[in-house]
Each structure stands twice: as structure tokens, then as C-alpha cells.
């Protein structure tokens, strides 16, 4: 919890200072109110007292009650404000941290886990902070203040009260020790539940197509049942606290009045007004510990949530900028150089890529082809530095990508991923996703990607709505809009990761022709499965098990590379290939 204090701003600390002042005011009014009970009873039993003196004391007690109410309201408002500002800061920091994650860190936590930490865990921390600010200061102050008042009344009664309170604290400790591990399980099960739900919603059409609803329901029920059972266990344990509190409360009242009555009758060391005042102060002590008991409900779960949040915030990044950054300067286009590049995923036994060496000159088109799992996507992911190579170097215009600024590097690249991903918003907003782009450039980029046709058919044109993930457009339309998004930023490097697979052959050829004609000196890296998409490339890399087994033009590879020839013959006839 204390690690989160650095998230508080100067304004928050000032508010906490005000909160402490009002907490002391609230405690003062509550304790003095109990003391004035003794005074009013003494006045009522004094034969010389008047109605006016009794009403005067009653008026003071009313003012103290109003003062306590006012302080309580202010404390609640400040606690709500500070806890809300803290949760705002945590959500912002978590989102910003996740934005800087490479796929390695994202895979470590899982998408569902990161969503849970940003939402559910932050909410748990907010609720615990609210309770902590309202209780953690006032309860100890109330207990100490009341104990200092009652110890002068009767030492024996004070010891009896202390014995009951110690018993209550022992119960709290046992319950706390039992439920804390269970709260850890709850958060892990929440991650799994979110993961299963997200997977089911994402693949709903496949689930229905295979009549797999029962299977998915079984997966969900398994996690849901475990989560429910854990919650029931925790609830039952926490429910045990309430009867213990009532037992201690009744025990203190019984002890105080029974033993206090004997002191009044036998020793005359205690008066009835003092006994009533002592009972009220004892209740103040007990109420303080009752307030602390409320933290038992929130603290274990919040402590788990805090550790999960800090785990994300304190995760070291695998892709970081150096302190001294070297800017990339390219006069025309961009020169891409892979020099002895090897790459291994974290935790993997062997390399995914092995000794990759090639050069892509400005204005050239370099294609990458190979069987599934040969490392094509991994190779192109090294260019925008989504990962860092484990051996060798990737250079842009002579500068190692690890030595330059990530933002500058990625501003040079128009990246079209394997899965065309769109964001909720309009068509125009998705095309202009890369920055401040004029309407003319948006329309031109759509024309290059052959997307203007279906956009113009929409009722609102470029203002038409795109749902999250682009679910309301077809796969080919998603790919064309993704290509238009890359074209709109006018990059020096285009990276197409199997970005033409959903296009028909005619559209594929037209888009590539438009790109060749309008992108000038930009360097193009194309990953593809279709020979027709890459046969006009200036250089083709053939990958097999992470190694380059062939490199050259389409004609050269047909003669020199058996792997390429087999891929080509699986798609086209010998006559079409000229063999």
C-alpha cells in the first residue's frame, strides 16, 4: 500500500492534511459527547440543579453531535476524492505502461489479465483506500483517546474491557490469515473467467458453426464454479466476524454494568454517572475496533490487487531506448540491412530465426515467402522493433534500430499486420489513425488501397461507423482500410505482413500497382503466401525453419531454389511459370 503513496500529488497530500484535522475534530466531539453524558446525569441527580443548567449541557451535547456529523461528512468527501484521484492515476499509469509493452510482456500477463488489473484490481484498491482513509486514522485515535479517558475512572473495568478487545483482535487475526490466500485465488480466477469469456465472444461464430456451445459452457462453468466456491468460503469466514463483534459488545456491556454495579454497592469508589460515562467510552473503544474490522473485508483483496498492479508497473521492458539516441537520417527512401540476425523468443529452447542477412534498398520491393512457422512474421516484426534481435543487427539507413528513438523509427514505417485490425470510430478516423492527416490525403490513401469504392457505397461515406475490431466490414475491406492507413502516413518503409491474402487477384494486382506508382522511393517489405503477389519483387527471400534457403528474383529462384519451386508449383502450372 505504501508503494502507492508516490502516486499521490501535492494536492492529495494537502487534502490528507485537512482530513487528519477533521478526523481529530470528529474524535474530539465523539469522546467529549460521552463525557458530557456523565455531566448531564450528575446535574439530573443533583437536587440543587435547575432545568436551565440541564438544558445548557444538553445544548452543548447537541452542538458536539452536529460538529461530529459535519466532520464525518468532510472526512467522507475528502476520502472519496483522494481515493478516486488515486484510482485515476493508477489506471492512467497502467494503460501507459501497457502501451510500452512489447508482445513478450503482453504474453506474460495475457490480455484478459491486463484488463482485469486495469479495471477490477484498481477498483478494489479504490474501495480499500476509501475505507482506509475513513477508518485507519479515526479508529486508532478514537481508541487511544477513549482509553486515556476511561483508565482514570476504574483500572479494573479498563482491564476487563481490554481483555474483551484483545479476544476480538485475535479473531480478526485468524480470519485475516485464512482469507488472504483465498483472495489471491479470486483474482487469478477472475483472470481466467475474463479470458474464457473473451475467447468465447471473439470466436462466437466458430462456436456456433461447430455446435460447441455446450463445450464452451462447460469451460465457463468450471471456472465460474471455482470462483463461486471461493467467494462462498470467504463470505462465510467474514460472516464469522459479525457474531464475534456482537458477542464482545454484549460482553463488554454486561461486564461493565455487572462489575461496575458491585463497585458502586460495595466500595463506593464509583458513581452511577461515572459508570454510564465509562460504558459509553468503552463502546467508543469497541466501535474503533469494529471500524478496523471493516478493513478486513477490503485489505486482503486490496493487498493482492496492489501486488498485481505493481507487478505490471514494475515489469522491466524488453524493448527500451538508450539514453543517447542516434537519429535516423535518410535522404531518399530507407536502406534496410539485416546483418547476421538471429532471434529467440523469451523462454524458447531454440532460435526462430537464424543468421538472416539481406539488404533492401530505397524504392525496392523485398518479398518474404515460406511455409507456415518459418519465421516470416517474426522477421518483419524486427523492423519496427516490436522485438529486439538476440544476435546480429537490424539497421535503417546505417543506424541500428536499438540505438535510435522508437517513436522516430516507427514514424518512418507504414505497418500493415497479418490480421487487419480496425478501431471503433469512423472510416476517416481509422485511415488517419497515424496522425494529423488531411481529408485529401485520406481520400487519396483509400484510392491507392482500392477502398474508395466500397466506402463511397456506404450511406455516410468516410463518416460511416466502424465497430470495434472492424466487425461490421468484410476481411478484404479490413485489409484495404489497413493498407490505406499505412499509405496515409507517407512512410519511408512499408511492411506488409501477409496483408493481401483476403484480396482477390485483381484487387491484389491493382493495389500493388498503385503502391509501386505512388510510393516513390519507399522501401517495401512484403510477406505473402501467393506467388502472384511477390513474383514481381526485386528480391525474394525464401525462409525454411528460420533460415534463408533462397534469395533472388522470381526467375532466379525457380531455377536455383527447390523450396521456392515447390511452393510455386503448388499454386501455378508449369506453363504459367514458364518451366
C-alpha distance (Angstrom), angle and dihedral (degrees) to the residues before:
residue distance angle dihedral
X1 . . .
X2 3.78 . .
X3 3.81 91.4 .
X4 3.79 87.8 64.7
X5 3.80 92.2 58.1
X6 3.80 89.5 84.2
X7 3.80 87.2 64.8
X8 3.81 89.4 66.6
X9 3.80 116.1 98.6
X10 3.81 126.9 -140.3
X11 3.81 90.1 -96.5
X12 3.80 90.0 55.0
X13 3.80 92.1 52.8
X14 3.80 90.3 50.2
X15 3.79 89.6 50.6
X16 3.80 90.1 50.0
X17 3.80 89.1 52.8
X18 3.80 89.7 54.0
X19 3.82 89.5 45.9
X20 3.83 91.8 55.4
X21 3.81 90.8 50.8
X22 3.81 92.0 52.5
X23 3.83 91.2 44.2
X24 3.80 89.8 57.6
X25 3.79 88.7 46.9
X26 3.80 91.2 51.3
X27 3.82 92.0 48.8
X28 3.80 91.7 46.5
X29 3.80 92.4 52.8
X30 3.84 92.7 45.8
X31 3.81 94.9 48.6
X32 3.80 94.0 43.2
X33 3.79 89.5 48.8
X34 3.81 89.0 59.0
X35 3.80 90.2 47.3
X36 3.80 92.9 51.0
X37 3.81 88.2 55.5
X38 3.79 86.8 70.5
X39 3.80 91.1 49.0
X40 3.78 94.9 51.0
X41 3.82 91.9 47.7
X42 3.82 90.8 50.2
X43 3.80 88.9 51.2
X44 3.77 91.2 49.3
X45 3.80 92.1 51.6
X46 3.81 94.0 44.3
X47 3.78 111.1 96.3
X48 3.80 90.7 -152.1
X49 3.82 95.3 55.7
X50 3.79 122.3 106.0
X51 3.78 134.1 -143.9
X52 3.81 89.1 -111.1
X53 3.83 93.5 57.2
X54 3.80 91.3 48.8
X55 3.82 91.3 48.4
X56 3.82 89.8 48.0
X57 3.79 91.5 55.9
X58 3.81 89.6 44.1
X59 3.81 89.7 52.3
X60 3.81 90.6 52.7
X61 3.81 89.9 49.7
X62 3.82 89.6 51.0
X63 3.82 90.3 52.1
X64 3.80 90.4 49.3
X65 3.83 89.9 50.7
X66 3.81 91.0 50.7
X67 3.82 90.4 46.6
X68 3.82 90.8 51.6
X69 3.82 90.3 49.1
X70 3.81 92.0 50.1
X71 3.80 92.6 48.5
X72 3.81 91.1 47.9
X73 3.83 91.0 52.8
X74 3.81 92.6 49.1
X75 3.83 92.0 46.9
X76 3.81 90.4 50.5
X77 3.80 93.1 49.0
X78 3.82 93.7 48.4
X79 3.82 92.3 45.3
X80 3.82 90.5 51.1
X81 3.79 91.9 48.3
X82 3.81 95.7 47.9
X83 3.83 93.9 44.7
X84 3.82 90.9 48.9
X85 3.80 91.7 49.4
X86 3.81 90.1 48.9
X87 3.81 92.5 51.5
X88 3.81 89.6 47.4
X89 3.80 89.8 53.3
X90 3.81 92.6 46.8
X91 3.80 93.6 50.0
X92 3.80 90.5 47.9
X93 3.82 92.9 49.0
X94 3.80 92.9 45.4
X95 3.80 92.5 50.0
X96 3.81 91.5 46.6
X97 3.81 91.7 48.0
X98 3.80 92.9 48.9
X99 3.81 88.9 49.4
X100 3.80 87.9 61.2
X101 3.81 93.8 48.7
X102 3.76 119.8 112.8
X103 3.83 117.3 -141.5
X104 3.82 87.5 -94.0
X105 3.81 92.4 64.8
X106 3.80 93.0 40.1
X107 3.81 91.1 53.8
X108 3.81 90.2 48.9
X109 3.81 93.1 61.0
X110 3.83 99.7 25.7
X111 3.79 123.2 -132.2
X112 3.82 93.2 -95.8
X113 3.82 90.7 50.4
X114 3.80 93.0 51.7
X115 3.81 91.3 48.8
X116 3.82 91.0 50.6
X117 3.81 91.9 49.7
X118 3.79 92.2 49.2
X119 3.80 94.4 48.5
X120 3.81 117.0 18.3
X121 3.81 97.7 30.1
X122 3.79 93.4 47.4
X123 3.81 89.8 49.1
X124 3.82 90.3 52.8
X125 3.80 90.2 51.4
X126 3.81 91.1 48.8
X127 3.82 92.6 52.2
X128 3.81 92.2 45.9
X129 3.80 91.7 48.2
X130 3.79 90.4 50.8
X131 3.80 91.4 52.2
X132 3.80 92.4 41.8
X133 3.80 93.5 53.9
X134 3.78 92.5 46.8
X135 3.80 96.5 44.0
X136 3.82 112.7 19.4
X137 3.81 93.3 68.5
X138 3.80 102.6 32.6
X139 3.83 97.2 44.2
X140 3.84 98.0 56.9
X141 3.80 92.0 40.6
X142 3.81 90.7 50.1
X143 3.80 92.2 47.2
X144 3.81 95.0 48.4
X145 3.79 93.9 43.1
X146 3.79 93.4 48.7
X147 3.83 92.8 44.8
X148 3.80 90.6 52.7
X149 3.80 88.4 53.2
X150 3.81 97.9 46.6
X151 3.81 98.8 43.1
X152 3.81 90.1 70.8
X153 3.79 91.2 53.2
X154 3.80 100.4 57.8
X155 3.79 128.8 -15.2
X156 3.81 92.8 -160.4
X157 3.80 93.6 52.7
X158 3.81 89.9 45.8
X159 3.82 91.5 54.6
X160 3.81 91.4 48.1
X161 3.81 90.8 51.0
X162 3.81 90.8 47.4
X163 3.82 90.9 52.9
X164 3.80 91.7 56.0
X165 3.82 92.3 46.4
X166 3.82 91.8 49.9
X167 3.81 89.3 52.6
X168 3.80 89.6 51.9
X169 3.82 92.2 49.3
X170 3.82 89.7 51.1
X171 3.81 90.0 54.9
X172 3.81 90.1 49.6
X173 3.81 90.5 51.8
X174 3.81 93.3 51.6
X175 3.80 93.5 47.6
X176 3.81 91.8 46.1
X177 3.81 91.1 52.1
X178 3.80 92.6 50.8
X179 3.81 100.7 45.0
X180 3.83 99.8 42.6
X181 3.86 95.4 75.8
X182 3.80 88.9 46.1
X183 3.79 91.2 55.9
X184 3.80 88.6 56.3
X185 3.79 88.0 55.1
X186 3.81 90.5 49.3
X187 3.80 92.8 57.5
X188 3.81 92.7 46.3
X189 3.80 90.3 49.2
X190 3.82 89.7 48.6
X191 3.80 88.0 56.3
X192 3.80 90.9 50.9
X193 3.81 92.7 45.7
X194 3.81 91.1 51.5
X195 3.79 90.0 46.8
X196 3.81 94.0 52.2
X197 3.83 91.7 44.9
X198 3.80 92.7 48.3
X199 3.80 92.1 46.9
X200 3.80 91.5 49.9
X201 3.82 94.2 48.5
X202 3.81 92.4 46.1
X203 3.80 92.9 50.1
X204 3.80 98.2 35.1
X205 3.81 94.4 125.3
X206 3.81 92.0 52.0
X207 3.80 90.8 47.0
X208 3.79 91.1 54.0
X209 3.79 93.5 42.4
X210 3.81 90.6 58.1
X211 3.82 96.1 37.2
X212 3.79 87.4 -120.6
X213 3.79 96.5 145.2
X214 3.82 92.4 113.9
X215 3.78 91.8 50.2
X216 3.81 91.7 51.1
X217 3.80 91.0 45.0
X218 3.79 88.1 54.0
X219 3.82 92.1 52.9
X220 3.78 90.7 47.9
X221 3.80 93.8 45.5
X222 3.80 92.0 51.2
X223 3.81 92.6 57.0
X224 3.80 93.4 36.4
X225 3.82 92.0 52.6
X226 3.81 92.3 50.4
X227 3.80 90.9 48.4
X228 3.81 91.7 47.8
X229 3.81 93.2 48.1
X230 3.79 90.8 50.0
X231 3.80 91.8 49.3
X232 3.82 90.8 49.0
X233 3.80 91.2 51.5
X234 3.82 92.0 49.4
X235 3.80 92.2 46.2
X236 3.80 91.7 50.9
X237 3.80 91.7 50.4
X238 3.79 92.1 48.5
X239 3.80 90.4 45.9
X240 3.81 87.2 60.7
X241 3.82 88.9 65.1
X242 3.82 96.1 63.7
X243 3.85 96.9 58.8
X244 3.82 88.7 46.2
X245 3.79 90.0 54.6
X246 3.81 91.5 49.5
X247 3.82 90.6 47.5
X248 3.80 91.7 51.9
X249 3.80 92.3 44.2
X250 3.80 93.0 51.7
X251 3.79 90.2 41.2
X252 3.81 92.1 54.7
X253 3.81 92.4 47.5
X254 3.82 91.7 47.6
X255 3.81 92.7 46.3
X256 3.80 94.8 46.4
X257 3.79 95.6 48.5
X258 3.81 96.6 38.7
X259 3.79 96.3 46.0
X260 3.82 92.6 34.2
X261 3.81 90.9 53.8
X262 3.80 90.1 53.5
X263 3.82 90.2 51.1
X264 3.80 90.5 51.0
X265 3.81 93.6 48.4
X266 3.81 100.3 39.6
X267 3.80 109.5 28.9
X268 3.78 103.3 20.1
X269 3.85 86.1 -142.9
X270 3.80 91.5 124.2
X271 3.79 132.6 48.9
X272 3.77 126.1 -148.8
X273 3.86 93.8 -113.2
X274 3.82 88.3 51.6
X275 3.79 90.0 50.1
X276 3.82 91.9 51.9
X277 3.81 90.6 46.9
X278 3.81 90.5 49.2
X279 3.81 91.0 50.4
X280 3.80 91.1 51.0
X281 3.81 91.7 49.0
X282 3.81 90.7 46.7
X283 3.78 88.0 54.4
X284 3.81 87.8 51.7
X285 3.80 88.9 55.7
X286 3.78 91.8 47.3
X287 3.81 92.7 46.1
X288 3.80 88.4 53.9
X289 3.79 90.6 56.3
X290 3.79 90.4 43.2
X291 3.80 88.5 56.2
X292 3.79 89.3 50.2
X293 3.78 88.9 51.1
X294 3.79 88.6 61.2
X295 3.78 87.6 65.4
X296 3.81 88.3 63.2
X297 3.79 88.0 70.7
X298 3.80 92.8 53.8
X299 3.80 107.8 24.6
X300 3.84 100.8 68.4
X301 3.77 94.2 48.4
X302 3.80 92.1 40.6
X303 3.80 91.4 50.7
X304 3.80 89.6 54.4
X305 3.81 91.0 46.6
X306 3.81 91.4 49.2
X307 3.81 91.6 52.4
X308 3.82 90.3 49.4
X309 3.81 91.7 48.9
X310 3.80 92.6 47.5
X311 3.80 89.5 47.6
X312 3.81 88.3 62.9
X313 3.80 96.1 40.3
X314 3.81 93.2 47.9
X315 3.81 96.7 43.9
X316 3.81 108.8 121.5
X317 3.80 113.5 -124.9
X318 3.79 118.5 -120.2
X319 3.81 91.7 -153.0
X320 3.81 111.8 51.6
X321 3.79 136.0 153.7
X322 3.78 121.1 -112.7
X323 3.78 119.1 -118.5
X324 3.80 91.1 -117.1
X325 3.79 106.2 50.9
X326 3.80 123.7 -165.9
X327 3.82 113.0 -143.6
X328 3.78 118.6 -133.3
X329 3.78 113.9 -123.2
X330 3.79 118.3 -170.0
X331 3.79 121.7 172.8
X332 3.79 96.6 -168.1
X333 3.76 124.1 10.2
X334 3.78 116.6 -41.7
X335 3.77 133.8 -72.7
X336 3.83 111.7 -138.7
X337 3.79 118.6 -162.7
X338 3.80 127.4 -175.9
X339 3.79 109.3 -168.0
X340 3.81 116.6 -172.3
X341 3.80 92.3 -37.4
X342 3.79 119.5 -175.9
X343 3.77 126.4 171.7
X344 3.78 135.9 -168.8
X345 3.81 125.3 -177.0
X346 3.83 115.7 -124.1
X347 3.79 109.5 -84.7
X348 3.81 93.8 10.0
X349 3.80 120.1 131.3
X350 3.79 98.9 -139.0
X351 3.79 141.3 22.8
X352 3.78 120.6 -83.2
X353 3.80 90.3 -158.8
X354 3.79 124.3 32.2
X355 3.82 127.2 -164.4
X356 3.82 98.3 -27.9
X357 3.81 112.2 -175.9
X358 3.81 126.1 171.0
X359 3.79 141.8 122.6
X360 3.81 129.7 -132.3
X361 3.79 113.0 -163.8
X362 3.83 126.5 -154.8
X363 3.79 111.2 -75.7
X364 3.80 93.5 14.3
X365 3.77 127.3 123.2
X366 3.79 114.3 -139.2
X367 3.80 117.0 -171.7
X368 3.80 128.5 -160.6
X369 3.78 121.3 -155.5
X370 3.76 134.6 168.1
X371 3.77 144.8 122.9
X372 3.78 122.9 -61.3
X373 3.80 110.5 -72.2
X374 3.79 94.8 19.3
X375 3.82 92.2 123.2
X376 3.81 102.7 -101.3
X377 3.81 96.9 135.6
X378 3.80 91.8 42.4
X379 3.80 89.6 54.2
X380 3.81 95.6 54.0
X381 3.82 91.5 42.6
X382 3.80 87.9 65.5
X383 3.82 91.6 63.3
X384 3.87 97.1 66.2
X385 3.82 86.4 35.5
X386 3.78 97.8 -115.2
X387 3.80 81.7 148.2
X388 3.79 132.2 15.6
X389 3.77 117.7 -124.5
X390 3.80 114.7 -114.6
X391 3.80 94.0 -142.7
X392 3.80 133.9 19.5
X393 3.79 124.5 11.0
X394 3.79 142.4 -85.9
X395 3.80 111.9 -145.8
X396 3.80 132.2 -168.5
X397 3.81 113.3 -162.2
X398 3.81 88.9 -18.1
X399 3.82 95.9 -50.7
X400 3.80 120.7 113.6
X401 3.82 107.3 -122.5
X402 3.83 88.6 -132.1
X403 3.81 90.0 61.8
X404 3.79 97.8 52.5
X405 3.79 135.9 70.2
X406 3.80 113.5 -82.6
X407 3.79 93.3 -140.0
X408 3.79 93.4 51.6
X409 3.81 90.8 46.3
X410 3.79 94.1 50.7
X411 3.80 92.7 43.7
X412 3.83 86.2 65.0
X413 3.81 93.3 53.7
X414 3.79 131.4 78.0
X415 3.80 101.5 -158.9
X416 3.79 122.0 -166.3
X417 3.83 109.3 -175.5
X418 3.77 126.9 -144.8
X419 3.80 90.9 -104.7
X420 3.79 111.4 49.7
X421 3.78 102.9 -127.2
X422 3.79 122.8 -168.0
X423 3.78 130.1 -176.8
X424 3.78 131.3 -133.0
X425 3.80 109.3 -88.2
X426 3.77 136.5 68.2
X427 3.79 129.2 -39.0
X428 3.81 90.1 -108.5
X429 3.82 92.2 50.3
X430 3.80 90.9 52.7
X431 3.80 93.5 50.3
X432 3.82 91.2 45.9
X433 3.81 91.5 46.7
X434 3.82 91.7 116.1
X435 3.81 96.8 65.1
X436 3.80 145.0 -65.6
X437 3.81 102.4 -16.1
X438 3.78 126.4 170.1
X439 3.78 123.3 -122.1
X440 3.82 90.4 -113.1
X441 3.81 91.7 55.9
X442 3.81 91.0 47.1
X443 3.80 91.1 54.6
X444 3.82 92.3 44.4
X445 3.81 91.7 50.1
X446 3.81 90.1 50.9
X447 3.83 89.9 52.0
X448 3.81 92.0 51.1
X449 3.82 89.7 51.4
X450 3.82 91.7 45.3
X451 3.81 88.7 -120.1
X452 3.81 97.6 120.2
X453 3.81 91.8 83.3
X454 3.79 99.2 62.3
X455 3.83 91.6 34.1
X456 3.80 92.0 57.9
X457 3.81 89.6 50.2
X458 3.76 90.6 60.6
X459 3.79 116.3 95.9
X460 3.81 94.5 -120.5
X461 3.80 97.4 30.3
X462 3.78 112.6 -156.2
X463 3.80 89.1 0.9
X464 3.80 91.8 61.7
X465 3.78 115.8 124.7
X466 3.80 122.4 -106.4
X467 3.79 115.9 -159.0
X468 3.79 122.9 -136.9
X469 3.80 110.1 -66.7
X470 3.81 90.7 7.4
X471 3.79 92.2 -84.3
X472 3.82 92.6 155.4
X473 3.82 94.9 60.2
X474 3.79 130.6 62.3
X475 3.81 125.2 -100.8
X476 3.80 92.4 -104.8
X477 3.80 91.8 49.0
X478 3.81 90.3 49.9
X479 3.79 90.3 52.7
X480 3.80 93.4 48.4
X481 3.81 91.8 49.4
X482 3.81 89.2 48.3
X483 3.81 89.8 51.9
X484 3.82 90.1 47.7
X485 3.81 89.2 51.8
X486 3.81 89.8 55.7
X487 3.82 93.4 45.3
X488 3.82 92.5 49.9
X489 3.83 94.0 64.8
X490 3.84 90.8 55.5
X491 3.81 94.4 -135.6
X492 3.77 128.4 -170.1
X493 3.80 90.3 -133.7
X494 3.79 129.0 42.5
X495 3.80 118.8 -161.4
X496 3.81 114.5 -169.3
X497 3.80 111.8 -175.3
X498 3.80 102.6 -164.7
X499 3.80 86.3 -47.3
X500 3.82 97.2 153.0
X501 3.81 98.5 53.7
X502 3.83 94.7 101.9
X503 3.81 93.5 48.0
X504 3.77 123.6 94.2
X505 3.82 116.0 -117.4
X506 3.80 94.0 -101.5
X507 3.81 94.5 50.9
X508 3.80 90.4 42.6
X509 3.82 91.0 55.2
X510 3.82 93.1 44.3
X511 3.81 93.9 50.1
X512 3.82 92.2 48.6
X513 3.80 90.2 47.5
X514 3.81 91.2 51.2
X515 3.79 90.8 48.5
X516 3.81 92.4 50.8
X517 3.78 91.6 48.5
X518 3.79 100.4 44.0
X519 3.81 107.7 29.3
X520 3.80 95.6 69.3
X521 3.80 114.7 -171.6
X522 3.80 94.7 -0.5
X523 3.79 114.6 130.8
X524 3.80 114.2 -126.2
X525 3.81 125.8 -154.3
X526 3.80 112.2 -171.2
X527 3.79 126.2 -171.4
X528 3.79 110.3 -165.6
X529 3.78 144.1 155.5
X530 3.80 96.8 -154.5
X531 3.79 119.0 83.9
X532 3.80 89.4 -150.9
X533 3.81 90.2 62.3
X534 3.80 96.3 53.4
X535 3.80 107.7 27.2
X536 3.84 92.6 97.2
X537 3.83 93.2 51.5
X538 3.80 118.4 122.4
X539 3.79 90.8 -129.8
X540 3.80 130.9 13.5
X541 3.79 123.5 -160.1
X542 3.79 116.3 -155.7
X543 3.82 112.6 -155.8
X544 3.78 126.4 -162.7
X545 3.81 121.1 173.5
X546 3.80 91.3 -18.1
X547 3.82 96.4 -50.9
X548 3.77 131.8 103.6
X549 3.81 105.4 -115.2
X550 3.79 95.4 170.5
X551 3.78 139.1 17.3
X552 3.79 131.1 -180.0
X553 3.78 142.8 67.8
X554 3.78 124.8 -36.7
X555 3.81 92.5 -98.9
X556 3.79 94.0 45.9
X557 3.78 93.9 49.5
X558 3.79 93.2 49.6
X559 3.78 87.0 61.2
X560 3.80 101.6 35.7
X561 3.84 108.3 29.9
X562 3.80 120.0 63.2
X563 3.83 92.9 -170.3
X564 3.81 91.7 55.0
X565 3.78 92.4 45.3
X566 3.80 91.2 53.0
X567 3.80 91.5 50.3
X568 3.81 90.7 48.4
X569 3.81 94.0 48.1
X570 3.81 90.6 50.1
X571 3.82 88.4 61.7
X572 3.81 106.6 28.7
X573 3.79 135.8 32.2
X574 3.80 123.3 -110.0
X575 3.79 89.2 -108.0
X576 3.79 91.8 54.2
X577 3.80 89.9 48.8
X578 3.77 93.5 45.8
X579 3.81 94.3 -120.9
